[in-house]
Amino acid sequence: MTTTKADGPDFASSSLPRHVVRGVIGFGGLIGSVALVPTVGPVGLLLLPVGLLALRGCPMCWTLGLMQTVSRGRLQRTCEDGACRLTAADRDHEERPSA
């Protein structure tokens, strides 16, 4: 059995709380930039780059990263004889002895 790394890009963060904070700042900046235009005028659009920077430029990429962050360590990709599949990762080190 051979395990390979995914060929596509990796959008995951190092931890779930960090990824969620990035999402709150990013989506808050995007929504705030549009919502504040009637109140403060075009100055409200200054939040747009903040939101895009926090989301690393793409809300969909942030969403894919959230899925990757959540599944990291839980799923394992295995390839045998040209066929790949996802399986639950072995978590022997997390099992508690029944004593």
N, C-alpha and C positions, 0 to 999 in steps of 0.2 A: 504494500500500500504506500503510495506516494502522496504527500501533501504539497500543494503548490500555492503560491500567493496569487491572489486575484490579479488579472491582467489590467483591470480598469483602475481609475484613480481612487484614492482613499480620501474620503471627506470626513472621517471620524475625528473626534477630539480625544484628548487623553482621559477625560472623565465626563460622566453624564452631567453633573452639576455645571461644569464649565461650559459645556455645549448648550445647555438650557439658558444660562446667563447670556451667552452670545446671541441666542435667539430672541430673548426678551429685549435686549438692547437693540438688536437689528430690526425686528418687527416694530418695536416701539418707535424707533427713529423713522422708519418708513411711514407708518401710520401718522405719527406726529407731524411729519413734514407736510403731509397733505391736509391734515385736520387743522393745522395752525395757519394755513394760507388766508382764510377769511378773517382771522383775528389780527395777525401781525404782518400780513402781506407776504411778499416774496422772501422776506427774511426767514420765514419758517422753513423754506426749502433748504436751509443750511443743515437741517437734520438729515437730509437725504443721503449725503456721503457718509455720515456716521452710521446710518442703518446699513448701507451697502458694505461698508468696511467690516462691521461686526458680522455680517452674514457671509463675508468673503466674496461679495459680488453677486450672489445668486440665491434667492430664497429656496429654490428647488434643490440646489446643492446642499444647503443647510439641512433640508428635510432628509435627503439621502444620508448625510452625515449622522443625523440623529438615529436613523435605522442602523447604520453601521456601528455607531457607538453602543447602542443597546445590545446588538447581537454579538459584539466582539467578545470572544471567549466562550460563547454559547454554541456557535455553529462552526463547523469545520468542513472545509472543502476537500474532498478526496477524489483523486483521478486514477483510474485503473483502465488499461487497455483502450485509451482514447475516450472513455466515458467518465464524466465528472458528476458528482452528486454532493449535496449538503447533508451532513449528519450532525447529531448532537455531539459536542466535544466531550472527551473523557474527562471526568472531574474526580479522579481517584484521590487527589490531594485534599479535596474538600469533604470527603466522606468522614463521618464521625464513627469511631469504633463503638460497637454495641456491647457495652460492658455493664 
